[in-house]
Amino acid sequence: MPINKKNFPIVCVGGSAGGLEAYIALLKKLPDDTGVAIVIVNHITTMPTTLHTILPHYTKMPVNLITEKLHIQPNHVFIIPANRDLHVLKGEFRLKPISKPYGWPDVITVFLKSLAQYWNGQLIAVIVSGLDGDGAAALGAIKEVGGITIAQTPDTASSPGMPETAIESGNIDYILTAEEIARKLVQIAQASKTEAA
């Protein structure tokens, strides 16, 4: 049973090659008061991330590079650091050494499975442009706990492999452009607020 008491939605945006374009397009269209936490899990290993310095230009929400035991808050954007697996526990992020340091990483899959187990609030998994199929293996777990799954329209992704693999899993609820994903997230967040009222 999940032990976390938080109940606001978490949106995991998983991507890789070409993902920056999708992150920017999504954040530019997303209001800064939706009441959700955005966690960008870029499918990287040893390459340092600069997303926490780039993305503040496209959103008014605070953008944080995740550190151990960082408290998860709504209306914030959180960025996974390089070469780490990301988990959640008791409303905080937990970082561990990457479990798959060679070959294609599975950091998105690892984080989504952790969310499915330890987060009580609404879960939304978003798979955008990237290579390989990281994240697809955890989409079923997200749906089992009532989460919502979204893939970027492959023909709008610079690298369609990741959204295509997600779609092929049979566990995707919506296939949308990055801009449409932002609108859908607003709808989901508003519905979540109504249910919580």
Secondary structure, 3 states (H helix, E strand, C coil): CCCCCCCCCEEEEEECCCHHHHHHHHHHHCCCCCCCEEEEEECCCCCCCCHHHHHHHHCCCCEEECCCCCECCCCEEEECCCCEEEEEECCEEEEEECCCCCCCCCHHHHHHHHHHHHCCCCEEEEECCCCCCCCHHHHHHHHHCCCEEEEECHHHCCCCHHHHHHHHCCCCCEEECHHHHHHHHHHHHHHHHHHHC
